[in-house]
């Protein structure tokens, strides 16, 4: 999880770093300079990637850390977030055949061995 977070951070802050480097190197790369349209576009991309980095961190934590997700649900009462995930897992467990068994044998109820007359 730490590697994913670090990778996302580096990917999202790289445009801002490149933007700052060009701002220091080129005098005409400013709001009123020769490359003002490129400057505005680069500023927008830099801010967008920083916003994405800030918002994606929560999604990564929720997806990769079950303890964090459960604590969040307990704290804010959003049980529907985990319930749908748990129900999907239970459905998969009921419908997926395991090695050596068939799907029909898993869904059928076992027949009783004693016959009542």
KOLRO-433787 format. One record per residue: x, y, z of N, C-alpha, C in turn; residue in three letters. Coordinates in nm, 2 decimals, padded with zeros to 4 digits. Example, Ala and Ser with C-alpha at 12.3 -4.5 7.8 and 13.67 -1.06 7.14 Angstrom:
BEGIN
<r n_c1="01.32" n_c2="-00.57" n_c3="00.78" ca_c1="01.23" ca_c2="-00.45" ca_c3="00.78" c_c1="01.32" c_c2="-00.33" c_c3="00.78" rest="ALA"/>
<r n_c1="01.28" n_c2="-00.22" n_c3="00.71" ca_c1="01.37" ca_c2="-00.11" ca_c3="00.71" c_c1="01.29" c_c2="00.00" c_c3="00.79" rest="SER"/>
// end
This chain:
BEGIN
<r n_c1="00.08" n_c2="-00.12" n_c3="00.00" ca_c1="00.00" ca_c2="00.00" ca_c3="00.00" c_c1="00.09" c_c2="00.12" c_c3="00.00" rest="UNK"/>
<r n_c1="00.20" n_c2="00.12" n_c3="00.08" ca_c1="00.29" ca_c2="00.24" ca_c3="00.08" c_c1="00.35" c_c2="00.26" c_c3="-00.05" rest="UNK"/>
<r n_c1="00.38" n_c2="00.16" n_c3="-00.13" ca_c1="00.44" ca_c2="00.18" ca_c3="-00.26" c_c1="00.34" c_c2="00.24" c_c3="-00.36" rest="UNK"/>
<r n_c1="00.21" n_c2="00.20" n_c3="-00.35" ca_c1="00.11" ca_c2="00.25" ca_c3="-00.43" c_c1="00.09" c_c2="00.40" c_c3="-00.40" rest="UNK"/>
<r n_c1="00.08" n_c2="00.43" n_c3="-00.27" ca_c1="00.07" ca_c2="00.57" ca_c3="-00.23" c_c1="00.19" c_c2="00.66" c_c3="-00.28" rest="UNK"/>
<r n_c1="00.31" n_c2="00.61" n_c3="-00.26" ca_c1="00.43" ca_c2="00.68" ca_c3="-00.31" c_c1="00.43" c_c2="00.70" c_c3="-00.46" rest="UNK"/>
<r n_c1="00.39" n_c2="00.59" n_c3="-00.53" ca_c1="00.38" ca_c2="00.60" ca_c3="-00.68" c_c1="00.28" c_c2="00.71" c_c3="-00.72" rest="UNK"/>
<r n_c1="00.16" n_c2="00.71" n_c3="-00.66" ca_c1="00.06" ca_c2="00.80" ca_c3="-00.70" c_c1="00.11" c_c2="00.94" c_c3="-00.67" rest="UNK"/>
<r n_c1="00.17" n_c2="00.96" n_c3="-00.55" ca_c1="00.22" ca_c2="01.09" ca_c3="-00.51" c_c1="00.33" c_c2="01.14" c_c3="-00.61" rest="UNK"/>
<r n_c1="00.42" n_c2="01.06" n_c3="-00.65" ca_c1="00.52" ca_c2="01.10" ca_c3="-00.74" c_c1="00.46" c_c2="01.14" c_c3="-00.88" rest="UNK"/>
<r n_c1="00.37" n_c2="01.05" n_c3="-00.92" ca_c1="00.31" ca_c2="01.08" ca_c3="-01.05" c_c1="00.23" c_c2="01.21" c_c3="-01.05" rest="UNK"/>
<r n_c1="00.16" n_c2="01.23" n_c3="-00.94" ca_c1="00.08" ca_c2="01.35" ca_c3="-00.94" c_c1="00.15" c_c2="01.48" c_c3="-00.91" rest="UNK"/>
<r n_c1="00.27" n_c2="01.48" n_c3="-00.84" ca_c1="00.34" ca_c2="01.60" ca_c3="-00.81" c_c1="00.44" c_c2="01.63" c_c3="-00.92" rest="UNK"/>
<r n_c1="00.47" n_c2="01.53" n_c3="-01.01" ca_c1="00.57" ca_c2="01.56" ca_c3="-01.11" c_c1="00.54" c_c2="01.67" c_c3="-01.20" rest="UNK"/>
<r n_c1="00.41" n_c2="01.69" n_c3="-01.25" ca_c1="00.38" ca_c2="01.81" ca_c3="-01.33" c_c1="00.41" c_c2="01.94" c_c3="-01.26" rest="UNK"/>
<r n_c1="00.38" n_c2="01.95" n_c3="-01.13" ca_c1="00.40" ca_c2="02.07" ca_c3="-01.06" c_c1="00.55" c_c2="02.10" c_c3="-01.04" rest="UNK"/>
<r n_c1="00.63" n_c2="02.00" n_c3="-01.03" ca_c1="00.78" ca_c2="02.02" ca_c3="-01.02" c_c1="00.83" c_c2="02.06" c_c3="-01.15" rest="UNK"/>
<r n_c1="00.79" n_c2="02.00" n_c3="-01.26" ca_c1="00.83" ca_c2="02.04" ca_c3="-01.40" c_c1="00.79" c_c2="02.19" c_c3="-01.42" rest="UNK"/>
<r n_c1="00.67" n_c2="02.22" n_c3="-01.38" ca_c1="00.61" ca_c2="02.36" ca_c3="-01.40" c_c1="00.70" c_c2="02.46" c_c3="-01.32" rest="UNK"/>
<r n_c1="00.74" n_c2="02.43" n_c3="-01.20" ca_c1="00.83" ca_c2="02.52" ca_c3="-01.12" c_c1="00.96" c_c2="02.53" c_c3="-01.19" rest="UNK"/>
<r n_c1="01.02" n_c2="02.42" n_c3="-01.24" ca_c1="01.15" ca_c2="02.43" ca_c3="-01.30" c_c1="01.15" c_c2="02.52" c_c3="-01.43" rest="UNK"/>
<r n_c1="01.04" n_c2="02.50" n_c3="-01.51" ca_c1="01.03" ca_c2="02.59" ca_c3="-01.63" c_c1="01.01" c_c2="02.74" c_c3="-01.59" rest="UNK"/>
<r n_c1="00.94" n_c2="02.76" n_c3="-01.48" ca_c1="00.91" ca_c2="02.90" ca_c3="-01.43" c_c1="01.05" c_c2="02.96" c_c3="-01.39" rest="UNK"/>
<r n_c1="01.14" n_c2="02.89" n_c3="-01.33" ca_c1="01.26" ca_c2="02.95" ca_c3="-01.29" c_c1="01.36" c_c2="02.96" c_c3="-01.41" rest="UNK"/>
<r n_c1="01.36" n_c2="02.87" n_c3="-01.50" ca_c1="01.45" ca_c2="02.87" ca_c3="-01.61" c_c1="01.42" c_c2="02.98" c_c3="-01.72" rest="UNK"/>
<r n_c1="01.29" n_c2="02.98" n_c3="-01.75" ca_c1="01.25" ca_c2="03.07" ca_c3="-01.87" c_c1="01.18" c_c2="03.19" c_c3="-01.81" rest="UNK"/>
<r n_c1="01.23" n_c2="03.31" n_c3="-01.85" ca_c1="01.17" ca_c2="03.44" ca_c3="-01.81" c_c1="01.04" c_c2="03.46" c_c3="-01.88" rest="UNK"/>
<r n_c1="01.02" n_c2="03.41" n_c3="-02.00" ca_c1="00.89" ca_c2="03.44" ca_c3="-02.07" c_c1="00.78" c_c2="03.34" c_c3="-02.03" rest="UNK"/>
<r n_c1="00.81" n_c2="03.25" n_c3="-01.94" ca_c1="00.71" ca_c2="03.15" ca_c3="-01.90" c_c1="00.64" c_c2="03.20" c_c3="-01.77" rest="UNK"/>
<r n_c1="00.55" n_c2="03.29" n_c3="-01.79" ca_c1="00.47" ca_c2="03.36" ca_c3="-01.68" c_c1="00.33" c_c2="03.40" c_c3="-01.73" rest="UNK"/>
<r n_c1="00.26" n_c2="03.46" n_c3="-01.64" ca_c1="00.12" ca_c2="03.50" ca_c3="-01.67" c_c1="00.12" c_c2="03.60" c_c3="-01.78" rest="UNK"/>
<r n_c1="00.21" n_c2="03.69" n_c3="-01.78" ca_c1="00.22" ca_c2="03.80" ca_c3="-01.88" c_c1="00.33" c_c2="03.78" c_c3="-01.99" rest="UNK"/>
<r n_c1="00.40" n_c2="03.67" n_c3="-01.99" ca_c1="00.51" ca_c2="03.64" ca_c3="-02.08" c_c1="00.46" c_c2="03.59" c_c3="-02.21" rest="UNK"/>
<r n_c1="00.56" n_c2="03.56" n_c3="-02.29" ca_c1="00.53" ca_c2="03.51" ca_c3="-02.43" c_c1="00.46" c_c2="03.37" c_c3="-02.43" rest="UNK"/>
<r n_c1="00.49" n_c2="03.29" n_c3="-02.33" ca_c1="00.42" ca_c2="03.16" ca_c3="-02.32" c_c1="00.31" c_c2="03.15" c_c3="-02.22" rest="UNK"/>
<r n_c1="00.23" n_c2="03.26" n_c3="-02.22" ca_c1="00.12" ca_c2="03.27" ca_c3="-02.12" c_c1="00.02" c_c2="03.16" c_c3="-02.13" rest="UNK"/>
<r n_c1="-00.02" n_c2="03.12" n_c3="-02.25" ca_c1="-00.12" ca_c2="03.02" ca_c3="-02.27" c_c1="-00.07" c_c2="02.88" c_c3="-02.22" rest="UNK"/>
<r n_c1="00.06" n_c2="02.85" n_c3="-02.25" ca_c1="00.12" ca_c2="02.73" ca_c3="-02.20" c_c1="00.13" c_c2="02.74" c_c3="-02.05" rest="UNK"/>
<r n_c1="00.16" n_c2="02.85" n_c3="-01.99" ca_c1="00.17" ca_c2="02.87" ca_c3="-01.85" c_c1="00.04" c_c2="02.84" c_c3="-01.78" rest="UNK"/>
<r n_c1="-00.07" n_c2="02.90" n_c3="-01.84" ca_c1="-00.20" ca_c2="02.88" ca_c3="-01.78" c_c1="-00.24" c_c2="02.73" c_c3="-01.79" rest="UNK"/>
<r n_c1="-00.21" n_c2="02.66" n_c3="-01.90" ca_c1="-00.25" ca_c2="02.52" ca_c3="-01.92" c_c1="-00.17" c_c2="02.44" c_c3="-01.82" rest="UNK"/>
<r n_c1="-00.04" n_c2="02.47" n_c3="-01.80" ca_c1="00.05" ca_c2="02.39" ca_c3="-01.71" c_c1="00.00" c_c2="02.41" c_c3="-01.57" rest="UNK"/>
<r n_c1="-00.04" n_c2="02.53" n_c3="-01.53" ca_c1="-00.09" ca_c2="02.56" ca_c3="-01.40" c_c1="-00.21" c_c2="02.48" c_c3="-01.37" rest="UNK"/>
<r n_c1="-00.30" n_c2="02.47" n_c3="-01.47" ca_c1="-00.43" ca_c2="02.40" ca_c3="-01.45" c_c1="-00.40" c_c2="02.25" c_c3="-01.44" rest="UNK"/>
<r n_c1="-00.31" n_c2="02.19" n_c3="-01.52" ca_c1="-00.27" ca_c2="02.05" ca_c3="-01.51" c_c1="-00.21" c_c2="02.02" c_c3="-01.37" rest="UNK"/>
<r n_c1="-00.12" n_c2="02.11" n_c3="-01.33" ca_c1="-00.05" ca_c2="02.09" ca_c3="-01.20" c_c1="-00.15" c_c2="02.09" c_c3="-01.09" rest="UNK"/>
<r n_c1="-00.24" n_c2="02.18" n_c3="-01.09" ca_c1="-00.34" ca_c2="02.19" ca_c3="-00.98" c_c1="-00.44" c_c2="02.06" c_c3="-00.98" rest="UNK"/>
<r n_c1="-00.47" n_c2="02.03" n_c3="-01.11" ca_c1="-00.56" ca_c2="01.91" ca_c3="-01.12" c_c1="-00.50" c_c2="01.78" c_c3="-01.07" rest="UNK"/>
<r n_c1="-00.37" n_c2="01.76" n_c3="-01.10" ca_c1="-00.30" ca_c2="01.64" ca_c3="-01.05" c_c1="-00.28" c_c2="01.64" c_c3="-00.90" rest="UNK"/>
<r n_c1="-00.26" n_c2="01.76" n_c3="-00.84" ca_c1="-00.25" ca_c2="01.77" ca_c3="-00.70" c_c1="-00.39" c_c2="01.74" c_c3="-00.63" rest="UNK"/>
<r n_c1="-00.50" n_c2="01.79" n_c3="-00.69" ca_c1="-00.63" ca_c2="01.76" ca_c3="-00.64" c_c1="-00.66" c_c2="01.61" c_c3="-00.65" rest="UNK"/>
<r n_c1="-00.62" n_c2="01.55" n_c3="-00.76" ca_c1="-00.64" ca_c2="01.40" ca_c3="-00.78" c_c1="-00.56" c_c2="01.33" c_c3="-00.68" rest="UNK"/>
<r n_c1="-00.44" n_c2="01.37" n_c3="-00.65" ca_c1="-00.36" ca_c2="01.30" ca_c3="-00.55" c_c1="-00.43" c_c2="01.31" c_c3="-00.41" rest="UNK"/>
<r n_c1="-00.48" n_c2="01.42" n_c3="-00.38" ca_c1="-00.54" ca_c2="01.44" ca_c3="-00.25" c_c1="-00.67" c_c2="01.35" c_c3="-00.24" rest="UNK"/>
<r n_c1="-00.75" n_c2="01.34" n_c3="-00.34" ca_c1="-00.87" ca_c2="01.27" ca_c3="-00.33" c_c1="-00.85" c_c2="01.12" c_c3="-00.35" rest="UNK"/>
<r n_c1="-00.75" n_c2="01.07" n_c3="-00.43" ca_c1="-00.73" ca_c2="00.93" ca_c3="-00.45" c_c1="-00.67" c_c2="00.86" c_c3="-00.33" rest="UNK"/>
<r n_c1="-00.61" n_c2="00.93" n_c3="-00.24" ca_c1="-00.55" ca_c2="00.87" ca_c3="-00.12" c_c1="-00.66" c_c2="00.80" c_c3="-00.04" rest="UNK"/>
<r n_c1="-00.77" n_c2="00.87" n_c3="-00.02" ca_c1="-00.88" ca_c2="00.81" ca_c3="00.05" c_c1="-00.93" c_c2="00.68" c_c3="-00.01" rest="UNK"/>
<r n_c1="-00.94" n_c2="00.68" n_c3="-00.14" ca_c1="-00.99" ca_c2="00.56" ca_c3="-00.22" c_c1="-00.89" c_c2="00.45" c_c3="-00.20" rest="UNK"/>
<r n_c1="-00.76" n_c2="00.48" n_c3="-00.21" ca_c1="-00.66" ca_c2="00.37" ca_c3="-00.19" c_c1="-00.67" c_c2="00.31" c_c3="-00.05" rest="UNK"/>
<r n_c1="-00.68" n_c2="00.40" n_c3="00.05" ca_c1="-00.69" ca_c2="00.35" ca_c3="00.18" c_c1="-00.81" c_c2="00.26" c_c3="00.20" rest="UNK"/>
<r n_c1="-00.92" n_c2="00.30" n_c3="00.15" ca_c1="-01.05" ca_c2="00.22" ca_c3="00.16" c_c1="-01.04" c_c2="00.09" c_c3="00.09" rest="UNK"/>
<r n_c1="-00.97" n_c2="00.09" n_c3="-00.02" ca_c1="-00.96" ca_c2="-00.03" ca_c3="-00.10" c_c1="-00.86" c_c2="-00.13" c_c3="-00.05" rest="UNK"/>
<r n_c1="-00.75" n_c2="-00.08" n_c3="00.01" ca_c1="-00.64" ca_c2="-00.17" ca_c3="00.04" c_c1="-00.63" c_c2="-00.20" c_c3="00.19" rest="UNK"/>
<r n_c1="-00.70" n_c2="-00.13" n_c3="00.27" ca_c1="-00.68" ca_c2="-00.15" ca_c3="00.42" c_c1="-00.82" c_c2="-00.17" c_c3="00.48" rest="UNK"/>
<r n_c1="-00.85" n_c2="-00.30" n_c3="00.51" ca_c1="-00.98" ca_c2="-00.33" ca_c3="00.56" c_c1="-01.00" c_c2="-00.27" c_c3="00.70" rest="UNK"/>
<r n_c1="-00.90" n_c2="-00.27" n_c3="00.78" ca_c1="-00.91" ca_c2="-00.21" ca_c3="00.91" c_c1="-00.95" c_c2="-00.06" c_c3="00.91" rest="UNK"/>
<r n_c1="-00.89" n_c2="00.01" n_c3="00.81" ca_c1="-00.92" ca_c2="00.15" ca_c3="00.79" c_c1="-01.07" c_c2="00.17" c_c3="00.75" rest="UNK"/>
<r n_c1="-01.11" n_c2="00.08" n_c3="00.65" ca_c1="-01.24" ca_c2="00.09" ca_c3="00.60" c_c1="-01.35" c_c2="00.06" c_c3="00.71" rest="UNK"/>
<r n_c1="-01.32" n_c2="-00.04" n_c3="00.79" ca_c1="-01.41" ca_c2="-00.07" ca_c3="00.90" c_c1="-01.42" c_c2="00.04" c_c3="01.00" rest="UNK"/>
<r n_c1="-01.30" n_c2="00.10" n_c3="01.04" ca_c1="-01.30" ca_c2="00.21" ca_c3="01.13" c_c1="-01.38" c_c2="00.33" c_c3="01.07" rest="UNK"/>
<r n_c1="-01.36" n_c2="00.36" n_c3="00.95" ca_c1="-01.44" ca_c2="00.47" ca_c3="00.88" c_c1="-01.59" c_c2="00.44" c_c3="00.89" rest="UNK"/>
<r n_c1="-01.63" n_c2="00.32" n_c3="00.86" ca_c1="-01.77" ca_c2="00.28" ca_c3="00.86" c_c1="-01.83" c_c2="00.29" c_c3="01.00" rest="UNK"/>
<r n_c1="-01.75" n_c2="00.25" n_c3="01.10" ca_c1="-01.80" ca_c2="00.26" ca_c3="01.24" c_c1="-01.81" c_c2="00.40" c_c3="01.28" rest="UNK"/>
<r n_c1="-01.71" n_c2="00.48" n_c3="01.24" ca_c1="-01.71" ca_c2="00.62" ca_c3="01.28" c_c1="-01.82" c_c2="00.70" c_c3="01.22" rest="UNK"/>
<r n_c1="-01.85" n_c2="00.69" n_c3="01.09" ca_c1="-01.95" ca_c2="00.77" ca_c3="01.02" c_c1="-02.08" c_c2="00.70" c_c3="00.99" rest="UNK"/>
<r n_c1="-02.09" n_c2="00.57" n_c3="01.03" ca_c1="-02.21" ca_c2="00.50" ca_c3="01.01" c_c1="-02.25" c_c2="00.47" c_c3="00.86" rest="UNK"/>
<r n_c1="-02.15" n_c2="00.44" n_c3="00.78" ca_c1="-02.17" ca_c2="00.42" ca_c3="00.64" c_c1="-02.17" c_c2="00.26" c_c3="00.62" rest="UNK"/>
<r n_c1="-02.25" n_c2="00.19" n_c3="00.68" ca_c1="-02.24" ca_c2="00.04" ca_c3="00.67" c_c1="-02.27" c_c2="-00.01" c_c3="00.53" rest="UNK"/>
<r n_c1="-02.34" n_c2="00.07" n_c3="00.45" ca_c1="-02.37" ca_c2="00.02" ca_c3="00.32" c_c1="-02.24" c_c2="00.01" c_c3="00.23" rest="UNK"/>
<r n_c1="-02.14" n_c2="00.08" n_c3="00.27" ca_c1="-02.01" ca_c2="00.07" ca_c3="00.19" c_c1="-01.95" c_c2="-00.07" c_c3="00.21" rest="UNK"/>
<r n_c1="-01.95" n_c2="-00.13" n_c3="00.33" ca_c1="-01.89" ca_c2="-00.26" ca_c3="00.35" c_c1="-01.99" c_c2="-00.37" c_c3="00.32" rest="UNK"/>
<r n_c1="-02.12" n_c2="-00.34" n_c3="00.35" ca_c1="-02.22" ca_c2="-00.45" ca_c3="00.33" c_c1="-02.22" c_c2="-00.50" c_c3="00.19" rest="UNK"/>
<r n_c1="-02.22" n_c2="-00.41" n_c3="00.09" ca_c1="-02.23" ca_c2="-00.45" ca_c3="-00.05" c_c1="-02.10" c_c2="-00.53" c_c3="-00.08" rest="UNK"/>
<r n_c1="-01.99" n_c2="-00.50" n_c3="-00.03" ca_c1="-01.87" ca_c2="-00.57" ca_c3="-00.05" c_c1="-01.87" c_c2="-00.71" c_c3="00.01" rest="UNK"/>
<r n_c1="-01.92" n_c2="-00.72" n_c3="00.13" ca_c1="-01.94" ca_c2="-00.85" ca_c3="00.20" c_c1="-02.04" c_c2="-00.93" c_c3="00.13" rest="UNK"/>
<r n_c1="-02.15" n_c2="-00.88" n_c3="00.09" ca_c1="-02.25" ca_c2="-00.95" ca_c3="00.02" c_c1="-02.20" c_c2="-01.01" c_c3="-00.11" rest="UNK"/>
<r n_c1="-02.12" n_c2="-00.93" n_c3="-00.18" ca_c1="-02.07" ca_c2="-00.97" ca_c3="-00.31" c_c1="-01.97" c_c2="-01.09" c_c3="-00.28" rest="UNK"/>
<r n_c1="-01.89" n_c2="-01.08" n_c3="-00.18" ca_c1="-01.80" ca_c2="-01.19" ca_c3="-00.14" c_c1="-01.87" c_c2="-01.32" c_c3="-00.11" rest="UNK"/>
<r n_c1="-01.99" n_c2="-01.30" n_c3="-00.03" ca_c1="-02.07" ca_c2="-01.42" ca_c3="00.00" c_c1="-02.13" c_c2="-01.48" c_c3="-00.12" rest="UNK"/>
<r n_c1="-02.18" n_c2="-01.40" n_c3="-00.21" ca_c1="-02.24" ca_c2="-01.45" ca_c3="-00.34" c_c1="-02.14" c_c2="-01.53" c_c3="-00.42" rest="UNK"/>
<r n_c1="-02.01" n_c2="-01.47" n_c3="-00.43" ca_c1="-01.91" ca_c2="-01.54" ca_c3="-00.50" c_c1="-01.88" c_c2="-01.68" c_c3="-00.43" rest="UNK"/>
<r n_c1="-01.87" n_c2="-01.68" n_c3="-00.30" ca_c1="-01.84" ca_c2="-01.80" ca_c3="-00.23" c_c1="-01.95" c_c2="-01.91" c_c3="-00.25" rest="UNK"/>
<r n_c1="-02.07" n_c2="-01.86" n_c3="-00.26" ca_c1="-02.18" ca_c2="-01.96" ca_c3="-00.28" c_c1="-02.19" c_c2="-02.01" c_c3="-00.42" rest="UNK"/>
<r n_c1="-02.15" n_c2="-01.93" n_c3="-00.52" ca_c1="-02.16" ca_c2="-01.97" ca_c3="-00.66" c_c1="-02.04" c_c2="-02.03" c_c3="-00.72" rest="UNK"/>
<r n_c1="-01.92" n_c2="-02.00" n_c3="-00.67" ca_c1="-01.80" ca_c2="-02.06" ca_c3="-00.72" c_c1="-01.78" c_c2="-02.20" c_c3="-00.67" rest="UNK"/>
<r n_c1="-01.76" n_c2="-02.30" n_c3="-00.77" ca_c1="-01.73" ca_c2="-02.43" ca_c3="-00.72" c_c1="-01.59" c_c2="-02.44" c_c3="-00.68" rest="UNK"/>
<r n_c1="-01.57" n_c2="-02.53" n_c3="-00.58" ca_c1="-01.43" ca_c2="-02.55" ca_c3="-00.53" c_c1="-01.38" c_c2="-02.67" c_c3="-00.60" rest="UNK"/>
<r n_c1="-01.25" n_c2="-02.70" n_c3="-00.58" ca_c1="-01.19" ca_c2="-02.81" ca_c3="-00.65" c_c1="-01.25" c_c2="-02.94" c_c3="-00.60" rest="UNK"/>
<r n_c1="-01.29" n_c2="-03.02" n_c3="-00.70" ca_c1="-01.35" ca_c2="-03.15" ca_c3="-00.67" c_c1="-01.50" c_c2="-03.15" c_c3="-00.65" rest="UNK"/>
<r n_c1="-01.56" n_c2="-03.03" n_c3="-00.66" ca_c1="-01.71" ca_c2="-03.02" ca_c3="-00.64" c_c1="-01.77" c_c2="-02.95" c_c3="-00.76" rest="UNK"/>
<r n_c1="-01.89" n_c2="-02.98" n_c3="-00.79" ca_c1="-01.96" ca_c2="-02.91" ca_c3="-00.90" c_c1="-02.05" c_c2="-02.81" c_c3="-00.84" rest="UNK"/>
<r n_c1="-02.09" n_c2="-02.72" n_c3="-00.93" ca_c1="-02.18" ca_c2="-02.61" ca_c3="-00.89" c_c1="-02.31" c_c2="-02.66" c_c3="-00.84" rest="UNK"/>
<r n_c1="-02.36" n_c2="-02.77" n_c3="-00.91" ca_c1="-02.49" ca_c2="-02.83" ca_c3="-00.87" c_c1="-02.49" c_c2="-02.89" c_c3="-00.73" rest="UNK"/>
<r n_c1="-02.38" n_c2="-02.95" n_c3="-00.70" ca_c1="-02.37" ca_c2="-03.01" ca_c3="-00.57" c_c1="-02.36" c_c2="-02.91" c_c3="-00.45" rest="UNK"/>
<r n_c1="-02.31" n_c2="-02.79" n_c3="-00.49" ca_c1="-02.29" ca_c2="-02.69" ca_c3="-00.38" c_c1="-02.43" c_c2="-02.62" c_c3="-00.36" rest="UNK"/>
<r n_c1="-02.51" n_c2="-02.61" n_c3="-00.46" ca_c1="-02.64" ca_c2="-02.54" ca_c3="-00.44" c_c1="-02.75" c_c2="-02.63" c_c3="-00.39" rest="UNK"/>
<r n_c1="-02.74" n_c2="-02.76" n_c3="-00.42" ca_c1="-02.85" ca_c2="-02.85" ca_c3="-00.38" c_c1="-02.84" c_c2="-02.88" c_c3="-00.23" rest="UNK"/>
<r n_c1="-02.96" n_c2="-02.90" n_c3="-00.17" ca_c1="-02.96" ca_c2="-02.94" ca_c3="-00.03" c_c1="-02.94" c_c2="-03.09" c_c3="-00.03" rest="UNK"/>
<r n_c1="-02.86" n_c2="-03.14" n_c3="00.07" ca_c1="-02.84" ca_c2="-03.28" ca_c3="00.08" c_c1="-02.97" c_c2="-03.36" c_c3="00.11" rest="UNK"/>
<r n_c1="-02.98" n_c2="-03.47" n_c3="00.05" ca_c1="-03.10" ca_c2="-03.55" ca_c3="00.07" c_c1="-03.09" c_c2="-03.62" c_c3="00.21" rest="UNK"/>
<r n_c1="-03.20" n_c2="-03.64" n_c3="00.27" ca_c1="-03.20" ca_c2="-03.71" ca_c3="00.40" c_c1="-03.18" c_c2="-03.86" c_c3="00.38" rest="UNK"/>
<r n_c1="-03.11" n_c2="-03.92" n_c3="00.47" ca_c1="-03.08" ca_c2="-04.06" ca_c3="00.46" c_c1="-03.18" c_c2="-04.15" c_c3="00.52" rest="UNK"/>
<r n_c1="-03.26" n_c2="-04.09" n_c3="00.61" ca_c1="-03.37" ca_c2="-04.18" ca_c3="00.66" c_c1="-03.50" c_c2="-04.14" c_c3="00.60" rest="UNK"/>
<r n_c1="-03.58" n_c2="-04.24" n_c3="00.56" ca_c1="-03.71" ca_c2="-04.22" ca_c3="00.49" c_c1="-03.82" c_c2="-04.24" c_c3="00.60" rest="UNK"/>
<r n_c1="-03.90" n_c2="-04.14" n_c3="00.61" ca_c1="-04.01" ca_c2="-04.14" ca_c3="00.71" c_c1="-04.13" c_c2="-04.20" c_c3="00.64" rest="UNK"/>
<r n_c1="-04.19" n_c2="-04.30" n_c3="00.70" ca_c1="-04.31" ca_c2="-04.36" ca_c3="00.64" c_c1="-04.43" c_c2="-04.35" c_c3="00.73" rest="UNK"/>
// end
